[in-house]
Amino acid sequence: MSDVPHTDRPAPREVQIDARQIRVLAHPLRMRLLGALRVDGPATATALAEKLDTNTGATSYHLRQLAEVGLVAEDPDLGTGRQRWWRAAHDISNFTPTDFDDDPDARAAVRWIEVNQVRTMAEQAERWLAAAEDQPHEWREAANLSDMVLTLPPARLRALTDELWQVIMRFHDEPTTGEPDARQVHIFLSAVPRVEGE
């Protein structure tokens, strides 16, 4: 008997990012394109350009760059004639920064991606805080921004983040069909050692 709960949702498609993929992904528009395709589903370059407030030429070019390394793919089931639809090739991109210790260009790309992710997390939290007052009571009560400082060795920090990720994935995999008040929710997982000067 399997320990994996049965859901109607397929298991998320995951990719372990390699050095070439990480270098291609380290670009502001490419990150936004991949994110939009993952969150909102397949789209055309024109629709993505409108959504992301850029031009179709730029979205087309960067979609092709992402496709060359297997992060996005054309969706032939949706395309008609000259209209090309794109989809994310994976639901989750995994990488461990130390995988690229021997590749200075990939290390620089990882650094850019991590800094961009922190900026995106802060922007999302700020958007919520700016809009929270006008949101329903249940959502204001359920939303949470909190932090805690623990004293842990590296192995226990890794165990903690692995376990938290498993909980997040369990909620990800549970279907929410039939729940009319369900909304997309940003979950941020950040666990970093304190550095001097804090």
C-alpha positions in Angstrom: 0.0 0.0 0.0 1.4 3.4 -1.0 2.0 6.2 1.6 1.2 8.7 -1.1 -2.3 10.2 -0.8 -4.6 9.7 -3.8 -5.6 12.9 -5.5 -7.1 13.7 -8.8 -4.2 16.0 -9.6 -1.2 14.6 -11.4 2.1 14.7 -9.5 4.0 17.9 -10.2 6.6 17.7 -12.9 9.9 18.6 -11.4 13.3 19.3 -13.0 16.7 19.5 -11.4 18.2 22.5 -13.1 21.6 22.2 -14.7 24.2 24.8 -15.3 23.0 25.7 -18.8 19.4 26.1 -17.6 20.4 28.2 -14.6 22.3 30.6 -16.8 19.4 31.0 -19.2 16.9 31.4 -16.4 18.8 34.3 -14.8 17.0 37.0 -16.7 14.2 39.2 -15.4 11.8 38.6 -18.3 12.5 34.9 -18.5 11.8 34.5 -14.8 8.5 36.3 -15.2 7.5 34.4 -18.4 8.2 31.0 -16.7 6.3 32.1 -13.6 3.3 33.3 -15.6 3.1 30.0 -17.5 3.4 28.0 -14.3 0.7 30.0 -12.4 -1.7 30.9 -15.2 -1.2 28.0 -17.7 -0.4 28.0 -21.4 -0.4 31.3 -23.3 0.7 32.9 -26.5 3.6 35.3 -26.7 1.1 38.1 -27.5 -0.9 37.4 -24.4 2.2 37.1 -22.2 3.5 40.4 -23.6 0.2 42.1 -22.7 0.2 40.6 -19.2 3.8 41.4 -18.5 3.7 44.9 -20.1 6.4 44.2 -22.7 6.4 43.6 -26.4 5.7 40.4 -28.4 9.1 40.4 -30.0 10.8 40.2 -26.6 8.5 37.6 -25.2 8.9 35.4 -28.4 12.7 35.7 -28.2 12.9 34.8 -24.5 10.4 32.0 -24.8 12.6 30.5 -27.5 15.6 30.8 -25.2 13.7 29.0 -22.4 12.6 26.3 -24.8 16.1 25.7 -26.0 17.0 24.5 -22.5 13.8 22.6 -21.9 12.1 25.0 -19.4 9.1 25.8 -21.6 7.6 24.0 -24.6 5.2 24.7 -27.4 1.7 23.3 -26.7 0.7 21.8 -30.1 -2.8 21.0 -28.8 -3.6 24.7 -28.5 -1.8 26.1 -31.5 -3.8 27.0 -34.6 -2.1 28.0 -37.8 0.6 30.5 -37.0 -0.5 31.0 -33.4 2.0 29.4 -31.1 1.0 28.5 -27.5 3.6 28.0 -24.8 3.5 26.0 -21.6 5.9 25.5 -18.7 7.7 22.2 -19.2 7.8 21.6 -15.4 5.9 22.7 -12.3 8.9 23.0 -10.1 12.5 23.8 -10.7 15.0 22.5 -8.2 18.6 23.3 -7.7 21.1 23.4 -4.9 23.4 26.4 -5.1 26.4 24.3 -4.1 25.9 22.2 -7.3 27.5 25.1 -9.2 30.5 25.8 -7.0 32.9 24.9 -9.8 31.2 27.1 -12.4 31.6 30.9 -11.8 29.0 31.8 -14.5 26.4 29.4 -13.0 27.2 30.7 -9.5 26.6 34.3 -10.6 23.3 33.2 -12.2 22.2 31.5 -9.0 23.1 34.6 -7.0 21.0 36.7 -9.4 18.0 34.3 -9.2 18.1 34.2 -5.3 18.3 38.0 -5.0 15.4 38.3 -7.5 13.4 35.8 -5.6 13.9 37.7 -2.3 12.8 40.9 -4.1 9.7 39.1 -5.5 8.8 37.7 -2.1 9.0 41.2 -0.6 6.9 42.7 -3.4 4.2 40.1 -3.0 4.0 40.6 0.7 3.9 44.4 0.3 1.0 44.0 -2.3 -0.9 42.0 0.2 -0.3 44.4 3.0 -1.4 47.3 0.8 -4.6 45.5 -0.1 -5.3 43.6 3.1 -7.6 46.2 4.7 -10.1 45.7 1.8 -10.0 41.9 1.9 -12.5 39.6 3.6 -12.1 39.0 7.3 -11.4 35.2 6.8 -8.5 36.0 4.5 -7.0 38.6 6.8 -7.2 36.2 9.6 -5.7 33.3 7.6 -2.8 35.3 6.1 0.4 35.2 8.1 3.8 36.9 8.0 6.0 35.7 10.8 9.5 34.8 11.7 11.5 33.0 14.3 15.2 32.6 15.1 16.3 29.1 16.0 19.8 27.7 16.8 20.4 24.7 14.6 23.4 22.9 13.0 23.3 22.6 9.1 21.9 19.1 9.2 18.9 20.0 11.3 18.2 23.1 9.2 18.2 20.9 6.1 15.8 18.4 7.9 13.5 21.3 8.9 13.3 22.8 5.4 12.8 19.4 3.8 10.0 18.6 6.2 8.3 22.0 5.7 8.6 21.5 1.9 6.8 18.1 2.3 4.0 19.8 4.1 3.7 22.5 1.4 3.7 19.8 -1.3 1.0 17.8 0.5 -1.3 20.9 0.5 -0.3 21.5 -3.2 -1.4 18.0 -4.1 -4.8 18.1 -2.3 -7.5 19.1 -4.7 -9.5 22.3 -3.8 -12.4 21.7 -6.3 -15.8 22.5 -4.9 -14.3 25.2 -2.5 -15.7 28.5 -3.9 -13.5 30.6 -1.6 -10.2 29.0 -2.7 -7.6 31.5 -4.0 -4.0 31.2 -5.2 -1.8 31.8 -2.1 2.0 32.7 -2.1 3.9 30.5 0.3 7.5 31.7 1.0 10.0 29.4 2.5 13.1 31.1 3.7 15.6 29.7 6.1 18.9 31.4 6.2 21.7 31.7 8.8 22.0 35.0 10.6 25.2 36.9 9.6 27.2 39.4 11.6 25.7 42.8 11.8 22.1 41.7 12.6 
